[in-house]
C-alpha cells in the first residue's frame, strides 16, 4: 500500500498543477500582501504572506479537518458535493466514541512509553496515506481510500478499550446498541444514496448510459458525439468490446497536458469538437449521406424549425424535468438552410 502511494502516476496531477492548485490560496496571498502596504514594518508582513507559510498553514488545517469527528463521521466532503451524501461522513457516527478511545489509548501509551508495533504502524499509516490527497486539495473520500483500512484498525483498538472500561453486564447493551444504530444508519444511508445518485446524475454520467443504450440499438449508424470526452470508455464497457482488439484499433488524439491520450474514434463512434453544420458539410462534400445513417449527439437544443426541425431522440433526466442530451439525424437536416463550401 505504501508502494502504491509513491507511484509516479499518483503524483501526475500534483506535478502538473503544483501544491497551490487551489486558486483561493493564491488569491489569499495576494490580498494579504496588498494590505501589507499599510503595515509597518512591511518586511515582516511580506515574510508572513508567502507561499511557504500559507501552504504550511493550509496543509496543517487540512490535517485537522481530516481527523476531525465532523468530517469522518458526520458531514464528510465539502469541496465536491456530488462525492458525498449529505450529512454522512466516511463512517457511521456511532463509531465516534471508539475513535476518541483510540486516541486516548495512543496518548496514554506514548506517555508511558509502552506503544506497540501495531499502534506505531497504524499511526504512521494514518499520517502518511492521506499526503497525496492533502497536498493538492481538501480531504476527499475517494482519494483517502488507502487510509480507510488503518482507520478501521484504529476503531477496533478503540472499541476494545471502550469495552474494557465498562462493566461486563453493560457490554451486551453496547453490542446491541452498536448493531441496532448501525443497521438504522445503513437504511437511512441507502435511501439517501439513491436520492443522491438521481440528484447528481449529470456528474455520474448516468444519463450518458441511456444514450449508449440507444447507440447499441443502431450498430449500422455512424455517431458523432460532442462534449462527452469520457463516452468511449463507457461505450466500450456497455458494448462489451474486446479490449485486446479495440484498444489497438481505436484512434487517439495527441497527448494532452496531463499525459492522457483521449479516444477520438472507436468503431462507429466519433468524438468531435465540430458543430453539426461542419459535420454535415464534411459528409455532404464526400457524398456519404446517402450511404449510411449519421447521428450527431450533443447536450444542446439545436432545433430551429429550419435546418433542424426535430430531434431523433431526447435523453431526459430521471425525473424528466431536464433535457440533457439531444440526438439528431444528419440525414434529415434541411440542406436549403446550410451553405457548404467545397473542400
N, C-alpha and C positions, 0 to 999 in steps of 0.2 A: 504493500500500500504506500510506503514511503517512496519507493521507486516510481510508482505511478504519479506521485505528487511532483517529482522533479523532472519529469519528461519534458523535452523541449516543446512538444505540441501543446502542453498545458500552459506554457508561457507565451504562446504565439500572440494572443490578444494583448497581453501585458506589454510585450516588447514593441507591439505596433502602436499602442496609444499612450504608453507610459503610465507611471503611477498616478499622475494627476489627470486621469481620464475624465473625472467629474468636472465639468465646466464650472460648476458653482464654486469649487475650491479656488480656481484661478481668479474668478470674479471677487471672491472674498479678499484675496491678497491684494488685488488692485484697489479695491475700495478702502482697505485698511491703510494702504500706502498713500492714498490721496489725503486721508485725514492726518497723516504724519506731517504735512506741511504746517499744521497749526500746533504741532507738539515740539517742545524743546527739552532735551536735545534731539534733533531729528535722527541722528545716527543710531541712537538706542531704539527708536521707533522702527527704523528700517531693519535693524538686526532682528527684531522680533517678527516683523512682517516679511518673511521669506518662505520659499518653498519647503525648506527643511523643517523649520519649526511648525509650519502649518500642517505639513504632511504627517509629522510625528504625532501631533495632537489629534489629527483626523484618524490616524491609524489606531491610536490609543482608545479613542471613543468608539471606534468600530468594534474593538475587542470587548469593551464594556457592554455595548449593545448586544453583541453576540451571546455573551454569557449571562445576560440578564434574564430573570424569570419571565419578564413580559414578552421578550422575543421568543424564547424557547417554548413556552407553554401557553401563552395567551394570545398575543397579537400576530406574531410571525412577521413575514416580509412587509415592508412599507414601500420600497422603491418601485417594484413592478407588481401591480395589483393582481394581474392575471396569474401570477405564480403562487398566490397564496389565497386560500379560502378565508373569507372574512372572519375575524375573531377566532382563528385556530392557529396555534403555534406548531412547532415541529412535533411535539409530543403532548399527550393529554395533561391537563392542569392538575390532575390527581397525583401526578408524579413530583410535584413541586417539593413536598416535604422530604422525599428521598433525595432529590437534587441538593437541597440545602444540607441534608445529613451527610452527603458525600464530602462537601467542603469542610464541614465540621470535623469529620474523620481525618481528612487530609491535613488540616491545620494542626489538629491535635498531635498527629504523628510527626509532623515537621518540628513542632516544639519539643516533643520527647525524643526526636531523632530516631524514630522507630519505623520510618517509612519503608515499605517493602518494594520489591521489584515490580509487582503488579501496579501499585499506586504510582510509581515512577513512570512506568510505561503509559498508563492512562493520562497522567498529567502532561507528559511530554507530547503525546499524540494530540491531546486537546489543544495544545498551543501551536503545534506545527501544521496540522492538517488544514486549518482554515486560512493559512497565509496566502495561497494563490488567489483566493476569493477576496480577502480583506485588502490586498494590495491595490485592487482596481475598483472596488465598489463596496457599498454596504453589504452586510450578510445576505446571502440568497440561498435558500434551502437546497436548490438543485446543485449549486457549486459546493455546498457543505456536506454532500453525501459521504465523502471519506471520513468525516468526523463522527457520523452517527453511530457506528459500532462502539467507539470508545465512550461516547456519551451514554449509551445503554449500559456498558460495563460500570460506569460511574454510578448510574442509578441502582444497579444491582448491589454495589457496595453500600450505598446509602440505605437501601431497603433492609439489608441485613443489620446494619447499625440501628436503624429505626426499630426493628423487631426486638433487638437486644435491650433497649432501654424501656420497653413497656412490659407490663405484667403478662404472664403466659395466658391467662384467661381472656385477655383483651385481643390477643393476636388473631384469634379466629375472626373477630369482627373487623380487624384490619384487612384480612384477606377478602372477606365478604364485601366490605365497602369498596375496596380497590377493584374487584371484579365487576361489581354492580355499576359503579360510576364509569368504569372504562367501557362497559357494554353500552350504557346510555350515550356516552360520548361518541362511540363508534356509529351509533344510529344517527345522531344529530350530524356528525361529520359526513356520513354517506349521503344524506339528503342535501346538505349544504354543498357538497362536492358536485352533485348532479346539477343543481341550480347554477353553480359556479361555471361549469363547462358550457352551459347554454348561454350564460351571461357574456362569456369571453370567447365565444366560438370563432370569432374572426382571428383572435390571437392563436388559437389552437388549430386553425385551418380545417375545422370540421366541415365547413361549407365547401371547401375545395374537394373533399371526398365525394360530395354529391355531384360535382362537375365531372370527376373522374369516372363515376358510375355511368354517367351519360356518355362519356367518351368511349368507354369499353363496349358499349352497345353499338358503336359505329366504327368498327375496325377498318372499314374501307375508306373512311373520310380522313382528310388531312387537317390537322389542327394547328392554329396559330394562337399562342397564349401570351398575353401581356400582363405585366405587373404581378406575376406569381413565380419568382425565380426558384422556389423550392418545389414546385409542382412535379418536375421529372422524377424526383426521388419518391414522392408519394405515389405517383402513377406507376412506377416500376414495382412498388410494393403490392399495390392492389391488383395490378395486372399479372403478378407472379412471373415477371420476366426473368429469364435465365441470366444471372449476373456475369457468368463466365463469357457469355456471348455479347450481351448488350452493353456491358461496360467497355468492351473493345470497339464496338460499332458506334457508340454514342459520340457525337461531335461536341466538342467543348470549346468554350470561349478561352481567351488568353487569361493567364494568371492575374488575379486581381491583387490589390494591395495587401491583403491578408494571406495571400498564397493559395487561394482556392481556385479550382477550375470548374466553373459552373457549366452545366449541360446546356447546350444550345439546341440540339436536336437528338431525339431518341425515338426510333421507329417513325410513327406518323405524328409525332408531337414536336412542334417547333416553338421555341421560346423567342419572342421578338420584342423589340422596343419601338417598332414602327407603328404608325397609325393605320387604321383599317383601310383608308384610301390608298396608302402606299402599297400595302399588301395586295389589294385588288388590282392596281395598275401593274404591279410586278407580274401577277399571274396572267392578266389580260394580254400584256405585251408578249408573253411566251405562249399564248394560245392554249392555256392549260385549264381554263374554267369549264370547258365542255367535257373534260376527261374524267373529272373526279369532283366529289363534293368537298368544298373547302369551308372550314369553320373558323371563326375568329371569336375568342373569348376575352373579356375584359371586365373590370369592376366599374364600368361607366355606362350610363344610359346614352346610347348614340342614336336613338330613334328620333327622326326629324320629319317623318311623313313624306320625305322626298327621296333621297338616295337610299335611306334605310327606313322602311315602313313598319317593320316588326322585328322582334327577336325570336329566334327559333326556340330558345329556352331561357327562362329566368330562374336563377338559383336564389331562393329566399332564405332568410334566417329561420331557425326552427319555430319561432313564434309567428312567422310570416309577416312580421312588421317591417322588415327591411329587405330591399332588393340588393343582393350582394354581388352576383355575377350575371352578366348579360352575354348570351351566346348568339352570334349572328352567322347566317349563311352568306358567304361571299358570293355565291352563285345567284343570289336573289337581289343583289344590290342594283338599283336603277342606274344604269350607265349614263343616262341623259344628264345627270347632275354631277358627273365626275369627268373631268378632262385629264386624260392620261398623256403624259409626254412620252415619246418613243425613247427606248433605252439608248 
